[in-house]
Amino acid sequence: MRKRLTEEERLQISSMRYIRYQYPKVISFHVRNEGISGSKGQRMAYGSKSKQMGVLAGVSDIIILQPSGDYHGLLIELKAKKGRVQPTQTVFLERAQNAGYKTAICRELDEVVALVDEYLQNNT
């Protein structure tokens, strides 16, 4: 039986569909940084391997590699309406801002659309 998508997964999918349709020449992607289900041993092995391979906790859900104005790119953290930003996500967003990236937290598709349109309006 197939699991239903979470609110955040639906937001991720609809956001990427919009970005890829509206801005097909812009490099945009999602880094799969979520955990896996399974036994405790399987989860620990996956986590250990991922860390060794360079997975970084807190990486944003949507990354757009397109300079705009004073920014090198746009990083968007997506959250369900009642979702909480984790400390690792806050640290990542702050580090990215300090490195010259525009960052944002969005909870609805309308927010993503407005943010991306404003960011990319004169750059595609």
ZICORPE-V399853 format. One record per pair of residues at least 24 apart in sequence whose ideal C-beta (glycine too) atoms are under 10 Angstrom apart, sorted by sequence separation. I is the first residue (numbers start at 0). GAP is how many residues later the second one is. D is the distance in whole Angstrom. If there is no record, write none. Layout:
i=I gap=GAP d=D
i=I gap=GAP d=D
This chain:
i=30 gap=24 d=8
i=32 gap=24 d=7
i=71 gap=24 d=9
i=74 gap=24 d=10
i=82 gap=24 d=7
i=8 gap=25 d=9
i=30 gap=25 d=8
i=32 gap=25 d=8
i=70 gap=25 d=10
i=81 gap=25 d=9
i=7 gap=26 d=10
i=32 gap=26 d=5
i=70 gap=26 d=9
i=72 gap=26 d=10
i=74 gap=26 d=5
i=75 gap=26 d=9
i=76 gap=26 d=7
i=77 gap=26 d=10
i=78 gap=26 d=6
i=80 gap=26 d=5
i=31 gap=27 d=10
i=32 gap=27 d=9
i=33 gap=27 d=10
i=57 gap=27 d=9
i=71 gap=27 d=7
i=72 gap=27 d=8
i=73 gap=27 d=7
i=74 gap=27 d=7
i=75 gap=27 d=8
i=76 gap=27 d=7
i=77 gap=27 d=8
i=78 gap=27 d=7
i=79 gap=27 d=7
i=80 gap=27 d=8
i=30 gap=28 d=5
i=32 gap=28 d=8
i=57 gap=28 d=7
i=60 gap=28 d=9
i=71 gap=28 d=5
i=72 gap=28 d=5
i=73 gap=28 d=5
i=74 gap=28 d=5
i=75 gap=28 d=5
i=76 gap=28 d=5
i=77 gap=28 d=6
i=78 gap=28 d=5
i=79 gap=28 d=10
i=29 gap=29 d=9
i=30 gap=29 d=8
i=56 gap=29 d=8
i=57 gap=29 d=8
i=58 gap=29 d=9
i=59 gap=29 d=8
i=70 gap=29 d=6
i=71 gap=29 d=5
i=72 gap=29 d=7
i=73 gap=29 d=8
i=74 gap=29 d=8
i=75 gap=29 d=8
i=76 gap=29 d=7
i=77 gap=29 d=8
i=78 gap=29 d=10
i=29 gap=30 d=9
i=30 gap=30 d=8
i=56 gap=30 d=9
i=57 gap=30 d=3
i=58 gap=30 d=8
i=69 gap=30 d=7
i=70 gap=30 d=6
i=71 gap=30 d=8
i=72 gap=30 d=10
i=73 gap=30 d=8
i=75 gap=30 d=6
i=76 gap=30 d=10
i=77 gap=30 d=10
i=29 gap=31 d=6
i=30 gap=31 d=9
i=56 gap=31 d=4
i=57 gap=31 d=4
i=70 gap=31 d=4
i=77 gap=31 d=10
i=29 gap=32 d=6
i=30 gap=32 d=7
i=55 gap=32 d=9
i=56 gap=32 d=8
i=57 gap=32 d=7
i=59 gap=32 d=7
i=69 gap=32 d=9
i=70 gap=32 d=9
i=28 gap=33 d=8
i=29 gap=33 d=7
i=57 gap=33 d=6
i=58 gap=33 d=6
i=59 gap=33 d=7
i=62 gap=33 d=9
i=66 gap=33 d=9
i=68 gap=33 d=8
i=77 gap=33 d=9
i=2 gap=34 d=9
i=27 gap=34 d=6
i=28 gap=34 d=6
i=56 gap=34 d=9
i=57 gap=34 d=4
i=58 gap=34 d=10
i=66 gap=34 d=10
i=67 gap=34 d=7
i=77 gap=34 d=8
i=27 gap=35 d=7
i=28 gap=35 d=8
i=56 gap=35 d=8
i=57 gap=35 d=8
i=75 gap=35 d=9
i=26 gap=36 d=8
i=27 gap=36 d=5
i=28 gap=36 d=8
i=55 gap=36 d=7
i=57 gap=36 d=10
i=59 gap=36 d=7
i=64 gap=36 d=10
i=75 gap=36 d=6
i=26 gap=37 d=7
i=27 gap=37 d=7
i=57 gap=37 d=9
i=58 gap=37 d=9
i=63 gap=37 d=9
i=25 gap=38 d=6
i=26 gap=38 d=4
i=27 gap=38 d=8
i=57 gap=38 d=10
i=62 gap=38 d=9
i=63 gap=38 d=9
i=25 gap=39 d=8
i=26 gap=39 d=7
i=55 gap=39 d=10
i=75 gap=39 d=7
i=25 gap=40 d=5
i=75 gap=40 d=8
i=22 gap=41 d=8
i=24 gap=41 d=9
i=59 gap=41 d=9
i=73 gap=41 d=8
i=61 gap=42 d=10
i=73 gap=42 d=7
i=18 gap=43 d=7
i=22 gap=43 d=8
i=59 gap=43 d=7
i=75 gap=43 d=10
i=59 gap=44 d=9
i=60 gap=44 d=10
i=61 gap=44 d=9
i=73 gap=44 d=10
i=15 gap=45 d=9
i=18 gap=45 d=7
i=27 gap=45 d=10
i=59 gap=45 d=9
i=60 gap=45 d=9
i=73 gap=45 d=5
i=14 gap=46 d=8
i=15 gap=46 d=7
i=26 gap=46 d=9
i=27 gap=46 d=9
i=29 gap=46 d=10
i=72 gap=46 d=9
i=73 gap=46 d=8
i=14 gap=47 d=6
i=25 gap=47 d=10
i=25 gap=48 d=9
i=27 gap=48 d=10
i=29 gap=48 d=9
i=70 gap=48 d=8
i=11 gap=49 d=6
i=10 gap=50 d=9
i=11 gap=50 d=8
i=61 gap=50 d=8
i=65 gap=50 d=10
i=67 gap=50 d=9
i=68 gap=50 d=8
i=10 gap=51 d=10
i=60 gap=51 d=10
i=63 gap=51 d=10
i=67 gap=51 d=5
i=63 gap=52 d=7
i=67 gap=52 d=6
i=70 gap=52 d=10
i=7 gap=53 d=8
i=61 gap=53 d=10
i=65 gap=53 d=8
i=67 gap=53 d=8
i=68 gap=53 d=9
i=61 gap=54 d=9
i=65 gap=54 d=6
i=67 gap=54 d=8
i=68 gap=54 d=9
i=18 gap=55 d=10
i=32 gap=55 d=10
i=63 gap=55 d=7
i=67 gap=55 d=5
i=32 gap=56 d=10
i=63 gap=56 d=8
i=66 gap=56 d=7
i=67 gap=56 d=10
i=18 gap=57 d=9
i=65 gap=57 d=6
i=65 gap=58 d=8
i=32 gap=59 d=10
i=63 gap=59 d=10
i=14 gap=61 d=7
i=15 gap=62 d=10
i=14 gap=63 d=7
i=11 gap=64 d=10
i=11 gap=66 d=6
i=10 gap=67 d=5
i=9 gap=68 d=10
i=10 gap=68 d=8
i=8 gap=69 d=9
i=10 gap=69 d=7
i=7 gap=70 d=6
i=9 gap=70 d=9
i=10 gap=70 d=9
i=6 gap=71 d=10
i=7 gap=71 d=6
i=8 gap=71 d=9
i=6 gap=72 d=9
i=7 gap=72 d=5
i=10 gap=72 d=10
i=6 gap=73 d=4
i=7 gap=73 d=10
i=5 gap=74 d=7
i=6 gap=74 d=7
i=6 gap=75 d=9
i=7 gap=75 d=6
i=6 gap=76 d=8
i=5 gap=77 d=9
i=27 gap=88 d=9
i=25 gap=90 d=9
i=14 gap=91 d=8
i=17 gap=91 d=7
i=21 gap=91 d=8
i=16 gap=92 d=10
i=27 gap=92 d=10
i=14 gap=93 d=10
i=18 gap=93 d=8
i=22 gap=93 d=7
i=25 gap=93 d=10
i=13 gap=94 d=10
i=14 gap=94 d=6
i=17 gap=94 d=7
i=18 gap=94 d=9
i=21 gap=94 d=8
i=22 gap=94 d=9
i=25 gap=94 d=7
i=10 gap=95 d=8
i=13 gap=95 d=5
i=17 gap=95 d=6
i=21 gap=95 d=8
i=10 gap=96 d=8
i=14 gap=96 d=9
i=15 gap=96 d=9
i=22 gap=96 d=10
i=10 gap=97 d=7
i=14 gap=97 d=4
i=18 gap=97 d=6
i=22 gap=97 d=6
i=25 gap=97 d=8
i=10 gap=98 d=6
i=13 gap=98 d=8
i=14 gap=98 d=8
i=17 gap=98 d=7
i=18 gap=98 d=10
i=21 gap=98 d=8
i=25 gap=98 d=6
i=7 gap=99 d=9
i=9 gap=99 d=9
i=13 gap=99 d=9
i=17 gap=99 d=9
i=24 gap=99 d=6
i=6 gap=100 d=9
i=10 gap=100 d=10
i=11 gap=100 d=10
i=14 gap=100 d=10
i=22 gap=100 d=9
i=23 gap=100 d=9
i=10 gap=101 d=8
i=14 gap=101 d=8
i=18 gap=101 d=9
i=22 gap=101 d=5
i=21 gap=102 d=9
